[in-house]
Amino acid sequence: MRAVHIFNSSSISGPEALVIPALKHAPWKTEVWSLREARRGEARPLEEYCEHYGLRVKSFEVNARLDFKAIKKMKSNIESLEGNVIFHSHDAKASIYTWAALAGERRKNCRSIVTHHGAMARPDTLSRFYERIFTYGTKWFADSVLCVCNSDFELLLNRGVPENKLQLHLNGITRPTLTWDARRSNTFHGEKKWAIVGRLSPEKNHSRLLEVLSHLQILSSLPWSLDILGDGALRMELQKQSEKLGVHKKVNFLGYKDEVWKDFDKYDCLINFSHGEGIPISLLEAGWRTTPVFASAVGGIPELCGANGAELFELKENNEDLALKLLNYSNDNHKRRNRAEMLNQRVKDRFSEGQWLARLEKIYQAALGKWQ
């Protein structure tokens, strides 16, 4: 069995961090195709990431919103492949390019499988436009659409994706586990240390977190600091906002960092304020590292954390109430330990890399069965 995974990635974020390391252990033949946006410069983050894990990767340079030269090159590579091939595209743009490359002379021994990595929030007009094309295209071109959580399944069903094409494929990763007692943050360091992980993009809602922290600063003299781990278009705007709110001396913009989970144990809490998520990789990693989580109850986050695996909140709550919740949670060591250990057990039981691969193999085998 052969599977080609197609990405349109200008950085390494959740989908890449989930899929690429797992493919190294896949029991089938695999390679990665990268739709590399040439206008973003010479950087090759996905290619380098694949090479780090020993995966075969091909790069297709994209020079326009819809680059027919890139599609033609993909089509030529499709024609050179022998036997049954599964083309597994990740998110909207990669799927649209894959369908275009398969169109016209689509062979009977090709299948299109798509993973939709978080259907709830799209950061800009262009990505929402691709989303609409993607939703329409699934009716005609996709054999299966994989959803990373139950809430995405329902959302895509309501958007018009045919139910007989939707399948649940929960996110799953494995990281070296760490016990509560081994965490560095158990040693008092004079302040509460918090972190938020993710690209600096509107749907991640960093701006709201900064507002909440400005209220916390008024409500309490608790010493604290926040590390913002990630980069993106909003960096300068968020830095200006932190200065305007008077929290800039306590907020550190650290940029993107490889394997950031290795530092989770030095934080008292990992924070997530997103408007929408599937099952976030950073929260899975927090589970493996027994790191307490304070997160918005959106998308697949409640599904991942359960009733007692994190301190969840509703975004409709006001800033002062959220500040008090964060303050009380950070000060309650017994509660934080119980919730962190519960999340640790949940990710071991339900969201491991091995389980993710096993579920994907069954999906591929079902697709193969249609050829037999």
Residue, then its C-alpha position, 0 to 999 in steps of 0.5 A: m500500500r502506498a500513500v502520498h501526503i500533500f501539504n501546503s505549509s509555510s510553517i510547522s504547526g499542529p497538522e505537520a507536528l502530528v502527521i510527519p513524525a507518525l509517518k516515520h512509523a507507518p507500516w505502508k509506503t509513504e512520501v510527502w508532497s509539499l506545495r511550497e509558496a514561492r512568494r514566501g521566499e526560499a524557506r523550506p520548513l516542511e521539506e526540512y522537517c520531513e528530511h529530519y524524520g527520514l521521509r521522502v519529500k517532493s516539492f512543487e513550487v507554487n507561484a500564484r493563487l491557482d498555479f496550473k504549472a504546479i498542478k501539471k507537475m503534480k499530474s505528471n508525478i501522479e502518472s509515474l506512480e504504479g499500483n494503488v495509491i492513496f492521495h491524502s491531502h491536508d486541509a483545503k488548499a492542498s486538497i483543491y490542488t490534489w483534486a485538480a491534478l487528479a481530474g480528467e484522467r483520474r485512474k481507477n486505482c487512485r483515492s482521495i482522502v482528506t483530513h480537515h484539521g479544525a473546521m471551526a475557525r478560519p483566520d482570513t477571507l482567502s482561507r474562508f474562500y478555499e474552505r467554501i470551495f473545499t466543502y463543495g468539492t468534497k461532494w465530487f472529488a473526495d472519497s473520504v473526509l477525515c474529521v479530527c473531533n466529533s464537533d468538526f464532524e457535525l460542523l462539516l455535516n451541517r456545511g453540506v459535506p455528505e455524511n457517507k464521506l465523513q469519518l472520525h479520525l481523532n488526533g493522536i501523538t506520543r511524547p515522552t511522559l513526565t510525572w507531576d513530581a518530576r516537573r521543574s515548576n514544582t520548585f518555587h520560582g517566585e512567580k506564576k509562569w504561564a505559556i500559550v502556544g500557537r501561531l499569532s493569528p486572529e482565531k488563536n485569540h491572544s488579544r483577549l488573553l492580554e485583556v484578561l491579564s490586564h484585569l488580573q493585574i488590577l485584581s491581584s498582586l500575584p507575580w506572573s509572566l506569560d511566554i507567547l510561543g509562536d509567530g505570525a502576522l499579528r506579532m507587532e500588533l499584539q506587542k503594541q497591545s501589551e504595551k497599551l494594556g501595561v502588561h508588556k513587562k510580563v509578556n515575552f514574545l519568544g517566537y516559534k520553537d522546535e519541540v516546545w513541549k520539552d519546556f512545558d514542565k517549567y510552566d504552572c499552566l498552559i493557556n489556550f484562548s482559541h475561538g475554534e480548535g480541533i484537538p490541539i497538538s499543544l494540549l495533547e503534548a501538555g497531557w503527556r507532560t502532565t502540564p495543567v491546562f486552562a482553555s476555552a471550551v471550543g471545538g474538540i477541547p472538551e472532547l480531549c480533556g473530559a470533565n476533569g482533565a483541564e480547567l475549561f471556560e466559556l469565551k462569553e464570560n467577562n474578562e474579570d471573571l476569567a481573570l479570577k478563574l485563572l488566578n484561582y486555578s493557578n493558586d490551587n495546586h491540588k486541583r491543578r495536579n488532579r486535572a493534569e494527571m487526569l489529562n495525562q491518563r486520557v492521552k495515554d488511553r485515547f490519543s496516542e500516535g499508535q492509536w492514530l496510525a492504527r485508525l488510519e490504517k483501517i481507513y486506508q484498508a477500507a479504501l483498498g477494499k474498493w479495488q478488490 
